[in-house]
Amino acid sequence: MECMPLSPTSCLFTYLGGLLLLNLKVGEDEITSDKDYKHVMKRLRHAHLRPSGVSIGGVQITPSVLRSHLEENGCSASQINNLLNITDKQDVTTMFNLMQLIWWLPPPLATANPIFHKACIALNQHSKLLRYLILPYIDVNMSLHDQLKYLSAAAHLAYVFFTQNNTRSAYLPSLLYRDIQIMVKNAFFCVAKMKRDKPDGEFYLILLGTNRLEWIFGLIRSQKGSDVNLQGLSVAGGIEQKVDHLNPASWKGDVRISRVQLMSAWRSGRELVEHDPELATFKPAEKFNAMESIPSANLLNPFGMEGYEDRECEETHDGMPQQAQSTPSTPLIPNTLELEELVDSDIAEKHGLESTIDMGNGKHVHKAKRQNVS
C-alpha cells in the first residue's frame, strides 16, 4: 500500500519532487501501483455505455445521444450497434474504434440544432481526453517525451472534467478516475527509476501493465488442459507472430531516457490543457491553482483525502437495450495493436465456444482470461 510520502532525500525526488499535483505516496522500497492500460481503456468504453453515459460540463452524453452523433458523421447502424454492444466488454479493437470515432467527430455547424450543437461541443471537449490517454500507447511515432506529455495532459484534463460542478461519477466512475491517475503516476515513477538506474537506456511505455508471460501461460493452459509440460514448438506460429507486432522494435519514436526531462513533460501536459481555447469555459488554470492550496490534494486525491466512496457500479447497464450484431464493424485501427485480443479472436474463430467458459446468463469468457483472475 502506498502510504509513505516519497522522501526528499530519495534520488527519485530529484526528478519528481517538482511535479505539482502529482501524488508522491509510495510503498515499501518506493514501489507504486500500476493499472493495465488496456483494461483501463476498455472500462473507459464501458462508461460511455452506461444508461446515464458521461456528463461533460453539465451536458449528458447518453448512448442514444452518442449514437445520433455517430450517425450524423456517417457511421452505419450496424457499425454503431457493434461499437455500442454492451455484451462485448473485452474487445480492445472495438474500444479503439469507438474512441477514435468520437475524437473524429467534427465541430458542430452554426446551423445545427441548439441541443445537438451543445452535445457536439461537449463531445469535442471530451475527445481530447481520449486522445491524450490512448495515443501514447498506439502511436508508434511518438517520442517518450510526447508520450509523457500526453499522459500528463490526460491526468490534468480528467481532473478538470471530474471535478467540474462536482460532477464526479457522472463523468467517469470514481474507481476508473483513480485508476487513470494511478496509471499515469506509475509511468512517471517508472521513467524516474529508469533515469536513476540506467540513464543511457530506453523506456517503452507499452511494456507497462499486465505480465505477458502469465497471460501466455494461461492461454497455453486453455489450449492444452492439464498438459503443462509443453515443448517450445507449442507456442510457435500464430502467437509468436503476434508477439512480434508488440515488440519494442516496432516503436519508431525516440524513447531514450537521456532525452526526457520529467519536469518539462509534466508541465507541458498541464499547459496543453490550460492553453486550449476549447477548454477555456472550464477555467483549468484556476482549478489547478486552487487545488495547489488544498492540503494533501493532488490529481489522484483531488479532494484532499486518500479515498472516497463511489456508489456507482462501473458495469451497470440495466435498462439499456442490447444491440449485438453478428457482423463485426470494420476495424479502424490495425489488429496488430493488441496481442491479447488478436489471439482471442483466432481461438474463437478456430474453436468457437469450446475455448470459453460459461459464466452464467449467457456470458462466455475465454479460458485464458478466467485463469488469469483465478
C-alpha positions as CSV (number, residue, x, y, z in Angstrom):
1,M,0.0,0.0,0.0
2,E,1.3,3.4,-0.9
3,C,1.1,5.2,2.4
4,M,4.5,6.9,2.7
5,P,5.5,10.2,1.1
6,L,8.5,10.0,-1.2
7,S,11.5,11.0,0.9
8,P,13.1,14.4,-0.1
9,T,16.4,12.6,0.2
10,S,15.4,10.0,-2.4
11,C,17.0,10.2,-5.8
12,L,13.5,9.9,-7.3
13,F,12.5,13.1,-5.5
14,T,15.1,14.9,-7.6
15,Y,13.1,14.0,-10.7
16,L,9.5,14.0,-9.3
17,G,9.5,16.4,-6.4
18,G,8.8,19.4,-8.5
19,L,5.8,17.9,-10.4
20,L,3.0,19.9,-9.0
21,L,-0.2,18.0,-8.2
22,L,1.4,14.6,-8.8
23,N,0.7,12.1,-5.9
24,L,4.1,11.2,-4.4
25,K,3.0,8.5,-2.0
26,V,4.9,5.3,-2.3
27,G,5.0,1.9,-0.7
28,E,7.9,-0.1,0.6
29,D,11.1,0.3,-1.4
30,E,9.4,3.1,-3.3
31,I,7.0,0.8,-5.1
32,T,4.0,2.3,-6.9
33,S,0.8,0.6,-8.1
34,D,0.0,0.2,-11.8
35,K,-3.1,-0.4,-13.8
36,D,-3.0,-2.2,-17.2
37,Y,-3.7,0.4,-19.8
38,K,-5.8,-2.0,-22.0
39,H,-8.2,-2.7,-19.1
40,V,-8.4,1.0,-18.2
41,M,-9.3,1.8,-21.8
42,K,-11.9,-1.0,-22.0
43,R,-13.5,0.4,-18.8
44,L,-13.5,3.8,-20.4
45,R,-15.6,2.5,-23.2
46,H,-17.9,0.9,-20.6
47,A,-18.5,4.3,-19.1
48,H,-20.0,5.5,-22.4
49,L,-22.4,2.6,-22.4
50,R,-23.9,3.3,-19.0
51,P,-27.6,4.4,-19.3
52,S,-26.5,7.8,-18.0
53,G,-23.5,7.8,-20.2
54,V,-20.9,10.5,-19.4
55,S,-21.5,14.1,-18.3
56,I,-19.2,16.8,-19.7
57,G,-19.6,20.3,-18.4
58,G,-23.2,19.6,-17.4
59,V,-24.1,18.0,-20.8
60,Q,-25.3,14.4,-20.6
61,I,-24.0,12.2,-23.3
62,T,-26.1,9.1,-23.1
63,P,-25.7,6.1,-25.5
64,S,-28.6,7.4,-27.6
65,V,-27.0,10.9,-27.9
66,L,-23.7,9.3,-28.8
67,R,-25.4,7.2,-31.4
68,S,-27.1,10.2,-33.0
69,H,-23.8,12.0,-33.4
70,L,-22.0,8.9,-34.9
71,E,-24.9,8.5,-37.3
72,E,-24.6,12.2,-38.3
73,N,-21.0,11.7,-39.0
74,G,-21.7,8.8,-41.5
75,C,-21.4,5.7,-39.4
76,S,-23.7,2.9,-40.4
77,A,-26.3,1.5,-38.0
78,S,-24.7,-2.0,-38.0
79,Q,-21.3,-0.5,-37.1
80,I,-22.7,1.6,-34.3
81,N,-24.6,-1.4,-32.9
82,N,-21.3,-3.3,-32.7
83,L,-19.5,-0.4,-31.1
84,L,-22.2,0.1,-28.5
85,N,-22.7,-3.6,-27.9
86,I,-22.8,-3.9,-24.1
87,T,-22.3,-7.6,-24.2
88,D,-18.9,-7.2,-25.8
89,K,-16.7,-5.9,-23.0
90,Q,-13.3,-7.4,-23.8
91,D,-12.7,-6.5,-27.4
92,V,-9.9,-3.9,-27.4
93,T,-10.3,-3.2,-31.2
94,T,-13.9,-2.3,-30.6
95,M,-12.9,0.0,-27.8
96,F,-10.2,1.7,-30.0
97,N,-12.7,2.1,-32.9
98,L,-15.3,3.8,-30.7
99,M,-12.8,6.1,-29.1
100,Q,-11.3,7.0,-32.4
101,L,-14.8,7.8,-33.9
102,I,-15.5,10.1,-31.0
103,W,-12.4,12.1,-31.5
104,W,-13.0,12.2,-35.2
105,L,-16.4,14.0,-34.7
106,P,-16.2,17.4,-36.3
107,P,-17.2,20.7,-34.6
108,P,-20.9,21.5,-35.0
109,L,-22.2,23.6,-37.8
110,A,-23.6,27.0,-36.8
111,T,-26.9,26.0,-38.2
112,A,-27.2,22.9,-36.0
113,N,-30.0,22.3,-33.6
114,P,-29.0,24.0,-30.3
115,I,-29.3,20.8,-28.3
116,F,-27.2,18.9,-30.9
117,H,-24.8,21.8,-31.0
118,K,-24.2,21.7,-27.3
119,A,-23.7,18.0,-27.2
120,C,-21.3,18.1,-30.1
121,I,-19.2,20.7,-28.3
122,A,-19.1,18.5,-25.2
123,L,-18.1,15.5,-27.2
124,N,-15.3,17.5,-28.9
125,Q,-14.0,18.6,-25.4
126,H,-14.3,15.0,-24.1
127,S,-12.5,13.6,-27.1
128,K,-9.3,15.5,-26.1
129,L,-9.0,13.3,-23.0
130,L,-9.5,10.1,-25.2
131,R,-6.7,11.2,-27.5
132,Y,-4.3,12.2,-24.7
133,L,-4.9,8.9,-22.9
134,I,-4.8,6.4,-25.8
135,L,-2.4,7.8,-28.4
136,P,0.7,7.3,-26.2
137,Y,0.1,3.5,-26.4
138,I,-0.8,3.2,-30.1
139,D,1.1,6.0,-32.0
140,V,4.4,4.3,-32.7
141,N,5.9,7.6,-33.9
142,M,5.6,9.4,-30.5
143,S,8.7,10.1,-28.6
144,L,8.9,9.2,-24.9
145,H,8.7,13.0,-24.1
146,D,5.5,13.3,-26.1
147,Q,4.0,10.2,-24.5
148,L,4.6,11.5,-21.0
149,K,3.3,15.0,-22.1
150,Y,0.1,13.5,-23.3
151,L,-0.4,11.3,-20.2
152,S,0.2,14.4,-18.1
153,A,-2.5,16.2,-20.1
154,A,-4.8,13.3,-19.7
155,A,-4.4,13.3,-15.9
156,H,-4.9,17.1,-15.7
157,L,-7.9,17.1,-18.0
158,A,-9.6,14.1,-16.3
159,Y,-9.4,16.1,-13.1
160,V,-11.0,19.1,-14.8
161,F,-13.9,17.1,-16.1
162,F,-14.3,15.0,-12.9
163,T,-14.5,18.0,-10.5
164,Q,-16.4,20.5,-12.7
165,N,-19.5,21.4,-10.8
166,N,-18.8,18.4,-8.5
167,T,-19.6,16.1,-11.5
168,R,-17.5,13.2,-10.1
169,S,-19.0,9.8,-11.1
170,A,-21.5,11.4,-13.5
171,Y,-18.4,11.9,-15.7
172,L,-16.5,8.7,-15.0
173,P,-16.8,6.2,-12.2
174,S,-14.6,7.2,-9.3
175,L,-12.6,4.0,-9.4
176,L,-11.9,4.5,-13.1
177,Y,-10.8,8.0,-12.5
178,R,-8.4,6.9,-9.8
179,D,-7.0,4.1,-11.9
180,I,-6.3,6.5,-14.7
181,Q,-4.4,8.7,-12.3
182,I,-2.6,5.7,-10.8
183,M,-1.6,4.6,-14.3
184,V,-0.2,8.0,-15.2
185,K,1.6,8.3,-11.9
186,N,3.3,5.0,-12.3
187,A,4.5,5.8,-15.8
188,F,6.3,8.9,-14.4
189,F,7.7,7.0,-11.5
190,C,9.0,4.2,-13.7
191,V,10.8,6.7,-16.0
192,A,12.3,8.3,-13.0
193,K,13.6,4.9,-11.7
194,M,15.0,4.3,-15.2
195,K,16.8,7.6,-15.2
196,R,18.3,6.7,-11.8
197,D,19.2,3.1,-12.7
198,K,20.0,3.2,-16.4
199,P,20.2,6.8,-17.6
200,D,21.5,5.8,-21.0
201,G,18.8,3.3,-21.6
202,E,15.4,3.3,-23.4
203,F,11.9,3.1,-21.9
204,Y,8.9,1.5,-23.6
205,L,5.7,2.6,-22.2
206,I,3.8,-0.2,-23.9
207,L,5.6,-2.8,-21.7
208,L,3.9,-1.5,-18.5
209,G,0.8,-3.3,-17.3
210,T,-0.1,-7.0,-17.3
211,N,2.7,-9.5,-17.3
212,R,2.7,-11.1,-20.8
213,L,4.4,-14.3,-19.6
214,E,1.5,-15.0,-17.2
215,W,-1.1,-14.3,-19.9
216,I,0.6,-16.6,-22.5
217,F,0.9,-19.4,-19.9
218,G,-2.9,-19.0,-19.2
219,L,-3.5,-19.1,-23.0
220,I,-1.4,-22.3,-23.4
221,R,-3.2,-24.0,-20.5
222,S,-6.6,-23.2,-22.1
223,Q,-5.4,-25.0,-25.2
224,K,-3.6,-27.9,-23.7
225,G,-5.6,-28.5,-20.5
226,S,-3.5,-30.3,-17.8
227,D,-0.6,-30.9,-20.1
228,V,1.7,-28.1,-18.9
229,N,5.0,-29.7,-20.0
230,L,4.9,-28.1,-23.4
231,Q,7.7,-28.1,-25.8
232,G,8.9,-24.8,-27.3
233,L,7.2,-25.6,-30.6
234,S,3.8,-25.4,-28.9
235,V,3.9,-21.7,-28.9
236,A,5.4,-21.3,-32.4
237,G,3.5,-19.8,-35.2
238,G,0.4,-17.7,-34.5
239,I,1.3,-16.5,-31.0
240,E,4.9,-15.6,-31.8
241,Q,3.9,-13.8,-34.9
242,K,1.5,-11.6,-32.9
243,V,4.2,-11.0,-30.2
244,D,6.4,-9.6,-32.9
245,H,3.9,-6.8,-33.5
246,L,4.2,-5.6,-29.9
247,N,7.9,-5.9,-29.8
248,P,9.5,-2.6,-28.8
249,A,11.5,-2.7,-32.0
250,S,8.3,-1.7,-33.8
251,W,8.3,1.6,-31.9
252,K,9.8,4.4,-34.1
253,G,9.7,7.3,-31.7
254,D,12.7,8.4,-29.7
255,V,12.4,6.6,-26.3
256,R,15.9,7.3,-25.0
257,I,15.8,8.2,-21.3
258,S,18.5,10.8,-21.7
259,R,16.2,12.9,-24.0
260,V,13.4,13.2,-21.4
261,Q,13.0,15.8,-18.7
262,L,10.2,14.8,-16.5
263,M,9.5,18.3,-15.2
264,S,9.2,19.5,-18.8
265,A,6.9,16.7,-19.9
266,W,4.6,17.1,-16.9
267,R,4.4,20.9,-17.2
268,S,3.9,20.7,-21.0
269,G,0.9,18.4,-20.5
270,R,-0.6,20.8,-18.0
271,E,-0.1,23.7,-20.4
272,L,-1.9,21.8,-23.2
273,V,-5.0,21.8,-21.0
274,E,-4.6,25.4,-19.7
275,H,-4.0,27.0,-23.0
276,D,-6.6,25.1,-25.1
277,P,-9.2,27.7,-26.1
278,E,-11.9,25.0,-26.5
279,L,-11.5,24.2,-22.8
280,A,-11.5,27.9,-21.6
281,T,-15.0,27.6,-20.2
282,F,-13.7,25.1,-17.6
283,K,-11.0,27.6,-16.4
284,P,-8.4,24.8,-15.9
285,A,-5.6,27.1,-14.8
286,E,-7.8,28.5,-12.0
287,K,-8.8,25.0,-10.9
288,F,-5.1,23.7,-10.8
289,N,-4.0,26.8,-8.8
290,A,-6.9,26.3,-6.4
291,M,-6.1,22.7,-5.8
292,E,-2.5,23.5,-5.0
293,S,-3.7,25.4,-1.9
294,I,-5.7,22.4,-0.6
295,P,-3.7,20.3,1.9
296,S,-2.9,16.8,0.7
297,A,-4.8,17.4,-2.6
298,N,-3.4,16.1,-5.8
299,L,-4.7,14.6,-9.1
300,L,-5.1,11.2,-7.5
301,N,-6.8,12.5,-4.5
302,P,-8.4,15.7,-5.8
303,F,-10.5,16.4,-2.6
304,G,-7.6,16.2,-0.2
305,M,-8.3,12.7,1.0
306,E,-6.8,9.3,0.2
307,G,-10.0,7.8,-0.8
308,Y,-13.7,8.5,-1.4
309,E,-16.7,6.3,-2.0
310,D,-18.1,5.6,-5.4
311,R,-21.6,4.2,-5.1
312,E,-22.0,3.8,-8.8
313,C,-21.0,0.4,-10.3
314,E,-18.9,0.7,-13.5
315,E,-20.7,-2.2,-15.0
316,T,-24.3,-1.0,-14.5
317,H,-26.1,-1.2,-17.8
318,D,-29.6,-2.2,-16.6
319,G,-32.3,-0.8,-18.8
320,M,-30.1,-0.3,-21.8
321,P,-31.2,-2.2,-24.9
322,Q,-28.6,-4.7,-26.1
323,Q,-27.9,-4.3,-29.8
324,A,-25.5,-7.1,-30.6
325,Q,-24.8,-7.7,-34.2
326,S,-23.3,-10.8,-35.8
327,T,-21.4,-8.8,-38.4
328,P,-18.3,-7.1,-36.9
329,S,-17.6,-3.5,-37.7
330,T,-14.7,-2.7,-40.0
331,P,-11.5,-2.2,-37.9
332,L,-10.3,1.4,-37.9
333,I,-7.1,0.6,-36.0
334,P,-4.9,-2.4,-37.1
335,N,-5.4,-5.5,-35.1
336,T,-1.6,-5.7,-34.7
337,L,-2.0,-3.1,-31.9
338,E,-3.3,-5.8,-29.4
339,L,-1.8,-9.2,-28.9
340,E,-4.3,-10.5,-26.4
341,E,-7.4,-9.6,-28.4
342,L,-5.9,-10.9,-31.6
343,V,-5.1,-14.3,-30.2
344,D,-8.6,-14.4,-28.6
345,S,-10.1,-13.8,-32.0
346,D,-8.0,-16.6,-33.5
347,I,-9.0,-19.0,-30.8
348,A,-12.7,-18.1,-31.0
349,E,-12.7,-18.4,-34.8
350,K,-11.0,-21.8,-34.8
351,H,-12.6,-23.4,-31.7
352,G,-15.8,-21.3,-31.1
353,L,-17.3,-21.6,-27.6
354,E,-15.1,-24.7,-26.9
355,S,-12.3,-22.2,-25.9
356,T,-14.5,-20.4,-23.4
357,I,-16.1,-20.9,-20.0
358,D,-19.8,-20.3,-19.4
359,M,-20.0,-17.7,-16.7
360,G,-23.8,-17.8,-16.5
361,N,-26.5,-15.6,-18.0
362,G,-25.2,-16.5,-21.5
363,K,-21.9,-14.8,-20.8
364,H,-18.7,-16.6,-22.1
365,V,-15.2,-15.8,-21.1
366,H,-12.0,-17.2,-22.7
367,K,-10.4,-19.8,-20.5
368,A,-7.1,-17.9,-20.6
369,K,-8.7,-14.8,-19.1
370,R,-10.6,-16.9,-16.5
371,Q,-7.3,-18.5,-15.4
372,N,-5.6,-15.1,-15.1
373,V,-8.1,-14.0,-12.5
374,S,-8.4,-17.3,-10.6
